[in-house]
Amino acid sequence: MKYKDDIPNGYVNGYFVGVRQGSPTPDALEPTADGYEVPRGTERIGTVMPDALEPNYPEPATDDPEEGGGS
């Protein structure tokens, strides 16, 4: 299962990646890359342990762009 990104809080696809300081180093071969391609492309098997205060976090991603899914 894939999860929506929450970049302001430092989460990409349900993984805590920290809060970035500064900007990513430019890549001539992949100018649109932001450095989170590996965690964003990972497919989780199973579930993420729920949080008692926020039981619906992280929110599952959908592949339908009309529903605001993807990344």
CORHU-V77601 format. One line per field, one symbol per residue. psi: psi as a letter, one per 30 degrees, with the letter a starting at -180 (. if undefined). Layout:
psi->???
This chain:
psi->kllkkieeggkjhfkjfljkkallkkjefiffkgfgeeeefkjkkblkklkeeifgklkkllfjffggab.
